Amino acid sequence: MLVDKEEIGSVGATGMHSRFFENTVAEIANLLGDYSELKVRRALANSKMISSDVSAAFDPNYPDVMEKKNCARFGRGIVFNKYTGSRGKSGSNDANAEFIAELRNIMDKHKVIWQTSELGKVDQGGGGTIAYILANYGMQVIDAGIALHNMHAPWEISSKADLYEAKKAYYAFLSEA
């Protein structure tokens, strides 16, 4: 599923705060001839999701805003962010340990190179995605994507190797989860 307007709060008819996703699940349940509000809620709560979004790569020009031992680095594979957010990590998603263990097993089975990260020091970095919105349904969700240098700038930089590992990771997740 692709949604729009994440950078401005996921609002509007094409943003994740709309009812589009929930309504689509309800329509599928209805087409199966087995609709009930409870079944829609159960389907959402029993779902697993990777929220594909980028992470901040370590920037040697601004090392003070990063946790040097817990930040994304180029060439180390897809980045899993256990939690996101800002201002002390408010407004975030926090993936549970069991889901992370499942993802680790899937990635290892498919020989995907991966790393974990956070989006900068508390109160100095941060960012949001749509993961917290889907987590409100009880869904297992984590942010996973590639590391970028100069995020949201005219000249963003990424690693080609990380892009390849991300492709492998998404395929592995879709085939196993």
N, C-alpha and C positions, 0 to 999 in steps of 0.2 A: 504494500500500500504506500502511496506517495501522498504526502500532505504538504501544505504550503504555509507560509507566514510564521514559521517557527521563530524567526528573528524578532518579530514584533509581538510575541505572546500567543501564537497559535490561535488567533481569533479569526472570525469571519467564516463564511460558508465552506471554505476549503482548508481551514485550520483544524488542528486536532481537538480544539474545544467545541467544535460543531458536533452535531449528532450523526454525522455521516457514517462513521465506522459502526457505531451502535445500531443505527438503522439498517445498515447493510447486513450485519449479523442477524438481525431480526427478520429481514426479507429472506435470507437463506433458510432460516428455520421455518418460515412460513411456506416457502416453496417445497420443503421436505414434508410438508403436511403435519408438522409436529411443533407448531408454535406455542410457546407460553413465555411469559415474562421471566419466569424462574429459569427456564432452559436457556434463554439468551444470557442471563446473568451468569449461569454456570459455565456456558461456553466461553464467555469472556474471562472468567476467573480461572479457567483451566487452560488458558492459552499461554504461550511463551513467545517472547519477542526480543529481537535485537533492534534497538533504535540506532539506526545508522547515522552517525554524526561524527564530525572531526574532533580531535583533541589537540591541545596546545603542545607543540614540540618544545623541548628545552631551547631557550634562546640565550646564547652566550652574551648577547648585548645587554640583556636584562636578567641576570641570574638571580637577583634578589627577590623576584616575584614568584620564583619556582621553588618547590621542594626538590633539591637536586637528586635525592635518592628515591623519589617517588613521582617522577614525571616521564612523559613519553619521549622517546629518542628515535631518531631516524634509523631505519634498517633493522628494527627489532620486531617487526610484524604489526598485526592489527592491535589496536589499543582498546582494552576493556576498562571503562571507568565505572568502578563500583558505585560511586555517588558523584553527583554533580551539584550545581547550585552556586550561590554567592552569598556574601554577607554572613559568613559563618556557616555556609552551605545550606542556607534556607531555600525553600522552594525546590527541593531536590528529590531525586529518586535514590533509594539505597537498596541495591540488589542483595538478596539474601544469600547466605553462604552455600546452601544446598544447590541453588541455581548456578552459582559460580562454579561449584564443583562439577556439576553436570556439563557446563560449557568447557571446563578444563579437560575433562575426559573426551569430549567430542573433538576438541582441537588436537589433543595429543593423538587420538586414534587416526585422525586424518593428516597428521604431520604438519599442522599449521603452526607457524611461528607467531607467538602472541606475547603481549606485555600488558601490565596493568599500570594505571596512572591516576592522577588527580589533576584537576584543572588549575593548578597554582596554589600558592599558600592561602590559608584561610584569611579572608578579608583583603587579600591582594589580588587574587585571581578568581576564577569561577566562570560559570556559564550554565546555561540551561538548554534542555532539549525537550522532546515530547515524552520522554520516558515516565516522568512523574504523573502525567495525565492518564496513561494506560495503567499504571500501577494502582490508580484509584479504583479500577475494576477488580483488583486482586490478582492481576496478571503478573507473571514473572517476566521482568524486563530489565535489560541492561543497555547502557550506551556502548557502542563499539564502532570504531572507524579508524581512520588513519591519522597520524600525527601531521600537523601543519605548522609551518613556520610563517609568521606574518599573517595570521588568520584575519580575514576580512580586509586585507590590504590589496592594492592593485596587483601585487606580485607575491602570491602565496607560493610556498615551496613545500613539496612532499617528496617522499622516497618512492621510486618505482617499485622497489622490492616490497615495500609496505602495501602498495596498491595490489600487488599480486597476492600477498598473504590475505588481504581483506577479501578478495574474490574467493579464494579457497575457503576462508572462514565462513562466509555467507552460504556458500554451497554446502559445506559440512553441516552447518546448523539446520538448513532447510531439509537436508536428507536424513537427519538424525533426530531432531527435537520433536 
